[in-house]
């Protein structure tokens, strides 16, 4: 009988907080996949989806363990949750306010792993043969540059609510045709929320009101497309953590799709624009290419 231990192929990990955290996440992810294999005896279907969903739920708990609904952790999950808590804390310490962007990059690396030959108990990265990790799928510094340049043209400021008037604060929508784990969309959301805080810095209560209003608009203004079915799970997880971090009560992003981006965009372009529920003009944005350091 097969021993369902799922391991990544060996490699020398870079001495970096992100990769040390990634190693912890990878070990837990492998255990969760092995658990799914044991439950299903590696029958038809991909065990990664349920394992990845469970990993994401554990990460939300680890990021905010004091929430009442997050305290009910099964004994079988405790060891994994403990490792994820430590990994999240490492990211917070090493990356400060940018830690969530680093977490998104970590998810972006995990979602490209697959089981060798579809069912063998070894995780491989077909995009980087011989290595179990990759560089940032979308570099956080690249995200900052792209977002800052795009928002300079698209974002109307100041982001303030006029008394007695209900107007839309965001007059744009952004499509990421290769969203992976939502790094670019997260960058847009973080930029806009920080701009709102700056524009309302003299009134903390008003700043929170504007931020919550923007969070509701972002839920329909940010669009993402990716062929990998795990991408939607990762992106929604990152935004759930963002909502909790900022106390925004942000609805889940409504416009995340599993599809090949080019035919998907072509179908949308030939449809009637109002059916896109577009709040304004569109600004398609592509993720950055893989870093040259991928080697």
C-alpha positions as CSV (number, residue, x, y, z in Angstrom):
1,X,0.0,0.0,0.0
2,X,1.3,3.4,-1.0
3,X,2.5,5.7,1.8
4,X,0.9,9.0,0.9
5,X,3.6,11.4,1.9
6,X,3.7,14.3,-0.5
7,X,7.1,15.9,-0.8
8,X,8.6,18.6,-3.0
9,X,11.7,17.7,-5.0
10,X,14.9,18.7,-3.1
11,X,16.5,22.0,-3.6
12,X,18.7,24.6,-1.8
13,X,16.4,27.2,-0.4
14,X,17.5,30.9,-0.7
15,X,18.2,32.4,2.7
16,X,15.3,34.8,2.6
17,X,12.2,35.3,4.8
18,X,9.9,34.7,1.9
19,X,11.4,31.4,1.0
20,X,11.7,30.2,4.6
21,X,8.0,30.9,5.0
22,X,7.4,29.2,1.6
23,X,9.1,26.1,2.9
24,X,6.7,26.0,5.8
25,X,3.7,26.5,3.6
26,X,4.9,23.9,1.2
27,X,5.3,21.3,3.9
28,X,1.8,21.9,5.2
29,X,0.4,21.9,1.6
30,X,2.1,18.6,1.0
31,X,0.5,17.1,4.1
32,X,-2.9,18.3,3.1
33,X,-2.6,16.8,-0.4
34,X,-1.5,13.5,1.2
35,X,-4.5,13.7,3.4
36,X,-6.7,14.1,0.3
37,X,-4.9,11.2,-1.4
38,X,-5.6,8.9,1.6
39,X,-9.2,9.9,1.7
40,X,-9.7,9.3,-2.0
41,X,-7.0,6.7,-2.6
42,X,-5.8,8.9,-5.3
43,X,-8.8,8.2,-7.5
44,X,-10.2,10.4,-10.2
45,X,-9.9,14.1,-9.7
46,X,-7.2,16.5,-8.5
47,X,-6.6,16.5,-4.8
48,X,-4.8,19.9,-4.9
49,X,-8.0,22.0,-5.0
50,X,-9.4,20.9,-1.7
51,X,-5.9,20.9,-0.1
52,X,-5.2,24.4,-1.4
53,X,-8.6,25.6,-0.2
54,X,-7.9,24.2,3.2
55,X,-4.5,25.8,3.3
56,X,-6.0,29.2,2.5
57,X,-8.6,28.8,5.3
58,X,-5.8,28.0,7.7
59,X,-3.9,31.1,6.5
60,X,-6.8,33.3,7.2
61,X,-7.0,31.9,10.7
62,X,-3.3,32.3,11.2
63,X,-3.3,35.9,10.1
64,X,-6.2,36.8,12.5
65,X,-6.4,34.0,15.2
66,X,-8.4,36.2,17.7
67,X,-11.6,36.1,15.6
68,X,-14.1,33.9,17.4
69,X,-15.0,31.8,14.3
70,X,-11.3,31.0,13.8
71,X,-10.8,29.4,17.2
72,X,-12.5,26.2,16.2
73,X,-9.5,24.4,14.7
74,X,-9.6,20.6,14.6
75,X,-6.8,18.8,16.4
76,X,-5.6,17.3,13.1
77,X,-5.1,20.9,11.8
78,X,-3.3,22.2,14.8
79,X,0.2,21.3,13.7
80,X,-0.3,22.8,10.3
81,X,-1.9,25.9,11.7
82,X,1.0,26.4,14.1
83,X,3.5,26.2,11.3
84,X,1.5,28.7,9.2
85,X,1.2,31.1,12.1
86,X,5.0,31.1,12.5
87,X,5.4,31.6,8.7
88,X,3.0,34.5,8.6
89,X,4.7,36.2,11.6
90,X,8.0,35.9,9.8
91,X,6.6,37.7,6.8
92,X,5.1,40.4,9.0
93,X,8.4,41.0,10.7
94,X,10.5,40.9,7.5
95,X,8.2,42.8,5.1
96,X,6.3,45.2,7.4
97,X,3.3,46.8,5.6
98,X,4.1,44.9,2.4
99,X,3.8,41.5,4.1
100,X,0.4,40.7,2.5
101,X,1.9,41.3,-1.0
102,X,4.6,38.8,-0.1
103,X,2.0,36.3,1.1
104,X,0.3,36.7,-2.3
105,X,3.6,36.0,-4.0
106,X,4.0,32.9,-1.9
107,X,0.6,31.6,-2.9
108,X,1.5,32.4,-6.5
109,X,4.5,30.0,-6.2
110,X,2.4,27.2,-4.6
111,X,-0.4,27.3,-7.1
112,X,1.9,26.3,-9.9
113,X,2.9,23.0,-8.2
114,X,1.4,19.8,-9.4
115,X,1.7,16.1,-8.7
116,X,4.2,14.3,-10.8
117,X,2.4,12.3,-13.6
118,X,-0.9,13.5,-12.1
119,X,-0.9,11.3,-9.0
120,X,2.6,10.4,-7.8
121,X,3.4,11.7,-4.3
122,X,5.9,14.3,-5.4
123,X,5.1,18.0,-6.0
124,X,6.8,19.4,-9.1
125,X,6.9,22.8,-10.8
126,X,6.5,22.2,-14.5
127,X,7.4,25.8,-15.2
128,X,10.8,25.3,-13.6
129,X,12.0,21.7,-14.0
130,X,14.3,20.5,-11.3
131,X,13.3,23.1,-8.8
132,X,10.4,23.2,-6.3
133,X,10.2,27.0,-6.0
134,X,10.1,30.0,-8.3
135,X,10.9,33.6,-8.0
136,X,8.0,36.1,-7.3
137,X,5.3,35.4,-9.9
138,X,4.8,39.1,-10.0
139,X,7.5,41.1,-8.3
140,X,6.2,43.4,-5.5
141,X,8.4,46.3,-6.6
142,X,7.1,45.9,-10.2
143,X,3.5,46.0,-8.8
144,X,4.2,49.3,-7.1
145,X,5.6,50.9,-10.2
146,X,2.8,49.6,-12.5
147,X,0.1,50.6,-10.0
148,X,1.5,54.0,-9.2
149,X,1.7,54.9,-12.9
150,X,-1.7,53.6,-13.8
151,X,-3.5,55.1,-10.8
152,X,-1.9,58.5,-11.5
153,X,-4.0,58.7,-14.6
154,X,-7.1,56.8,-13.5
155,X,-7.7,57.8,-9.9
156,X,-9.6,61.1,-9.3
157,X,-8.6,62.8,-6.0
158,X,-9.3,63.8,-3.4
159,X,-11.2,60.7,-2.3
160,X,-13.7,62.4,-0.1
161,X,-17.5,62.0,0.3
162,X,-19.3,65.3,-0.1
163,X,-22.0,65.9,2.5
164,X,-25.4,65.0,1.2
165,X,-24.1,63.6,-2.1
166,X,-23.7,59.9,-3.0
167,X,-21.2,59.7,-5.8
168,X,-19.0,56.9,-7.1
169,X,-15.5,57.3,-5.8
170,X,-13.8,54.9,-8.3
171,X,-14.4,55.8,-12.0
172,X,-12.4,53.0,-13.4
173,X,-12.1,49.2,-13.5
174,X,-8.9,47.1,-13.9
175,X,-8.5,43.8,-15.6
176,X,-5.5,41.5,-14.8
177,X,-5.5,38.8,-17.5
178,X,-3.0,36.7,-15.6
179,X,-4.0,37.3,-12.0
180,X,-2.3,34.3,-10.4
181,X,-2.8,35.0,-6.7
182,X,-4.0,38.6,-7.2
183,X,-0.7,40.5,-6.6
184,X,-1.5,43.2,-9.1
185,X,-5.2,43.6,-8.0
186,X,-4.0,43.7,-4.3
187,X,-1.5,46.5,-5.3
188,X,-4.4,48.5,-6.8
189,X,-6.6,48.0,-3.8
190,X,-3.8,48.9,-1.3
191,X,-2.9,52.0,-3.3
192,X,-6.5,53.3,-3.4
193,X,-7.1,52.6,0.2
194,X,-3.9,54.4,1.2
195,X,-4.8,57.4,-1.0
196,X,-8.2,57.6,0.8
197,X,-6.4,57.6,4.2
198,X,-4.1,60.4,3.1
199,X,-7.0,62.4,1.7
200,X,-9.0,62.1,4.9
201,X,-6.1,62.1,7.4
202,X,-7.6,65.0,9.4
203,X,-10.8,63.0,10.1
204,X,-10.2,59.4,11.2
205,X,-13.9,58.5,11.3
206,X,-14.5,59.9,7.8
207,X,-11.4,58.1,6.5
208,X,-12.8,54.8,7.7
209,X,-16.2,55.6,6.1
210,X,-14.5,56.4,2.8
211,X,-12.4,53.3,3.0
212,X,-15.4,51.0,3.5
213,X,-17.2,52.7,0.6
214,X,-14.1,52.1,-1.6
215,X,-13.9,48.5,-0.5
216,X,-17.4,47.9,-1.7
217,X,-16.6,49.5,-5.1
218,X,-13.3,47.6,-5.4
219,X,-15.3,44.3,-5.2
220,X,-16.8,45.1,-8.6
221,X,-14.1,47.2,-10.1
222,X,-11.3,44.6,-9.9
223,X,-11.4,41.9,-12.5
224,X,-9.0,38.9,-12.8
225,X,-8.6,36.0,-15.2
226,X,-6.4,33.0,-15.0
227,X,-6.3,29.5,-16.4
228,X,-5.3,28.0,-13.1
229,X,-8.4,27.2,-11.0
230,X,-6.5,27.8,-7.8
231,X,-5.9,31.4,-8.7
232,X,-9.4,32.5,-7.7
233,X,-9.1,30.7,-4.4
234,X,-5.7,32.4,-3.7
235,X,-6.9,35.9,-4.8
236,X,-10.1,35.7,-2.7
237,X,-8.0,34.6,0.3
238,X,-5.6,37.5,0.0
239,X,-8.5,40.0,-0.2
240,X,-10.3,38.4,2.8
241,X,-7.1,39.0,4.8
242,X,-6.9,42.6,3.5
243,X,-10.5,43.2,4.6
244,X,-9.7,41.9,8.1
245,X,-6.5,43.8,8.3
246,X,-8.2,47.1,7.6
247,X,-11.6,46.3,9.2
248,X,-13.4,47.0,5.9
249,X,-16.1,44.3,5.7
250,X,-15.1,44.1,2.1
251,X,-17.4,41.8,-0.1
252,X,-15.7,39.0,-2.0
253,X,-14.4,40.1,-5.5
254,X,-17.2,39.4,-7.9
255,X,-15.3,39.3,-11.2
256,X,-12.7,36.5,-11.0
257,X,-12.7,34.0,-13.8
258,X,-11.0,30.7,-14.6
259,X,-10.3,31.0,-18.3
260,X,-7.7,31.6,-21.0
261,X,-7.4,35.4,-21.0
262,X,-7.1,36.0,-24.7
263,X,-10.4,34.3,-25.9
264,X,-12.1,35.5,-22.7
265,X,-11.2,39.2,-23.5
266,X,-12.1,38.7,-27.1
267,X,-15.6,37.5,-26.2
268,X,-16.0,40.4,-23.8
269,X,-14.9,42.9,-26.3
270,X,-17.5,41.8,-28.8
271,X,-20.3,41.9,-26.2
272,X,-22.2,45.0,-25.1
273,X,-20.1,47.0,-22.8
274,X,-22.9,47.7,-20.3
275,X,-23.0,43.9,-19.6
276,X,-19.6,44.2,-18.0
277,X,-21.1,46.4,-15.3
278,X,-18.3,48.8,-15.9
279,X,-18.2,51.8,-13.6
280,X,-16.1,53.8,-16.0
281,X,-13.3,53.3,-18.5
282,X,-11.2,50.1,-18.6
283,X,-7.6,49.9,-17.9
284,X,-6.3,46.4,-18.9
285,X,-3.1,45.6,-17.0
286,X,-0.8,42.6,-17.4
287,X,1.4,41.1,-14.8
288,X,5.2,41.5,-15.1
289,X,7.3,38.8,-16.7
290,X,9.2,36.3,-14.6
291,X,12.2,37.8,-13.0
292,X,15.5,37.1,-14.9
293,X,16.8,35.7,-11.6
294,X,14.6,32.7,-12.1
295,X,17.6,31.1,-13.8
